[in-house]
Amino acid sequence: MFGIITGFVCLFCFCILLLKALTKRLDRQNADKLIMKLHKPASGLLLLGCIVHIILIFPVIKMRHPVILLTGFTTVGCYLLLIVFCHNRGLRLLPGNHAGKRNAAYKLSLHRIMSVIMLLLVIVHIVFYYIDFALYEQRIASVRLHGIECTLLKDGTYIGEYDAGYIYAQVSVTVTSGIVTDIRLLEHRHQRGQAAEQIVSDIITSQNTNIDAVSGATNSSLVIKKAVENALSIN
């Protein structure tokens, strides 16, 4: 959740920085002065927001679509390059002792190009995030639990998994004399669903997956239960 919030903070700061180009072109002097005052704080907050955003989403980075990751990291990379090459007054991009104006014009052009690239990357990043999240919700909605039947299974340990996109679970289920005697959660990728991990003991107690989900971790509970069913499915 906090990763998403920092993402929106970054988007807000980015929009403020883009407004500078609009106010300049529309000759809105008062608005231009206001945005100029906000330019440096917004730039700093954007950089800080990007860093915090990356830190917060890092634990669930495997669950994100490659396009989301690519556009996100490329946007941050472009922003860092923009700061280094376009806002470094001591840096000369063109050779020559009398190339001051040419350097300034070149930096301005580079600034505009990189800003447009960042805008396109941000748009793709947001669009793919919402598409990916919609697919995740569809996967969760399509999950159907049928219960478990172990009487026909030989004694042993069975591996099962279920991948819903933003939540993934892999379990090992031990069956002895037609009864589930142990469930181990081998892997559980989630965002806020750690509480759901206690549901494995409930499954053992009830010998069924058609039980109530853990409060506050409904989707993770569902994915873990489906992984258990997949482990015990008889093909």
N, C-alpha and C positions, 0 to 999 in steps of 0.2 A: 504493500500500500504506500509506504513512504517513498519507495522507488518511483512509483507513478506520480506522486505529489511533486517530487523534485524534477521529474520530467516536465510537468506543467509549469513549474517555476522557470525552467530553462526556456520553454516556449514563450512565456510572458516576456522575459528579458530579451529574447531574440526579436520579438515583435516591436519592442521599444526601440531597439537598435535599427530596425528596418524603417521605422517612422522617420528617422533622421533624413533618409533619402527623399521621402515624400514631402516633408515640410520644406525642404530646400527647393525642390522642383516646383512646388505650388506657391512658393514665395510667401509662406506664412512665417513672418519674422518672429512673432511672439511665441508661436508654437515651436519654431526652430530653436529659439534660445532655451526654452524649457527642456526640450529633448536633448539639447547639447549639455545641459547641466546634469541630466540623468544618464548621459552616454557612458561616462567612466564608471559610475556605480553599477549600472546595468551590465557593463562588460565584465566587471569583477564578479558580480553575482552570477552571471552566466557561466564563467569559468569555474567558480566554486560549485555551482549547481551541477555542472557536467561531471565534476570529480565525484561528488557525493552520489549522484545518480548511478555512475558506474560501480561505485563501491556497494551500493545497496542492491543492485540487480546482479552482481557477480555470483552470488550463491545459486541463482536460478538461471544462469546464463545458458546452460545446456538446453533449457526448455524454450528458448526463444528461436524464432525462425531466422535462418542465416541472413536473409535480406535485412531484417531488423537490426541484427548485430553489425552487418557491414555498413549500412547507412548511418547508424549511430556513431560507430567509431570513426568513420570517415568524416562525419560532420565535426567531431571534436578535433580531429587532425587538421582539417581545413581551418578551424577557428584558431588553433595554435599557430599555424603558418601565417594566418592573417595578422595575428598580433606581432609575430617576429618580423615579417617582411614589410608590413604596411604601417605599423605604429612605432617602429624603431627609427627615430630621427637620425641617429648616427649611422644607420646602415645605408650604404649607397648601392643601388641595384644596377646603375649604369656607370661605366668608367668615365674618367675625365674630371679635371679640376673645376670646370665651369658647367657642370651638368646638373646643377641644383634644381632648376625648374623642370628639366627633363626627368630627373629622378622623382620629383614630387608628382608630376603628371603620370609617370609610369606606375608609381605606387597607388595612385588614385584609380587608375584603370584596373590594376591587379586587385585592389580592394573591391571594386564593383563586380568583377568576374567571380571572385571567391565568394562574395556575398550571395550572388545568384546561384552558384553551385550549392552553397549551404542551404539556401531556401528550398531548392529542388530536393536535396537529400532529406531535409526535415519533413517535407510533404510526404515523400515515399515512406519514410520511417513511421510516421503517424498512421498513414493509410494501411500499411502492412501490419502494424500492431493491432489495429481494430479488426482487420480481416482475420488475423491469426487468433485473436481472442474470441471472435464470433465462431470460428471453427471449433475451438476448445469448448465453448458452451454447447455447441451441437453434439460433440462427442459425449459430454456429460449427460445431456438430455436423452441420448440414445442408449445409455447403459440400462440393461435389463438383468435383474438378479433372478436366478431360477432355483436357488438353494443348492445344497451339496448332498451327494449320495456316495458314501464311502464303502458300503457293504460289498460292492463288487470289485473293489480295488485291493491289490496285493499290499502286504505290509511294505512300507518303504517311505522314502522322502521324495516329494514331487515339487517341481519348480513351476511357478506361474507368474505371469506379469500382465499389467494392463497400462497402456499409454494413452492418456487423455490430452496430451500436448503440454499443458501447463502443470499437470500432475502426473507422476509416473510412480508405479509401485512394482516391486518384484519380491516375491515371497517364496519360502520353502515350507512345505506342509508335510508333516510326518503323520502317517496313518498306521495304526496298530490295531489289529483285530476289528477292522471296519470302523474305527473311531479316530477322529483327529486328536492326536495327543500333544502336538506341538506345532506352532506357527512362528517362523522367524522372518522378520522383515529385512530382506537383504539390501534393498534400496528403496528410498522414498524421497523423490524429488517433489518439492512443494514450495509454496510461498508462506502460507500461514496455517498449515494443516498438521503441525507436529502433534497436536492433541489427539488426532485421529489414530495414532499408532497404538493406543490402548485398546482399540477395537479387536485386535487379534485375540486377546484373552477372552473377550465376550463371545467371539466365534467358537472358541474351544469349549467354553462353558455351555453354550446353547446348541453346539453342533449344527449350526446353521448360519447362513449369511443374511437371511431375511430378518435382520435385527435393526434396531434404531441406530442411526448415525450418531457420532459424538457431536455434542452441541458445539457450534462454532467452527466445525471442521467437516461439514457435510460432504463436500465433494471429495476430499481426501479419504474419508471413510468409505465412500462409494467405490473409489478406485481400488482401495486395498481389498475390499470384499470381492470385487470382480477379479482381482488378481488371484485370490484364494480359489474362487470358482474355476478359473482357467487352469489352475494347477491340478485340480481334481476332476476336470472334465474327462469323460471317457470317450475316446475317439474310436 
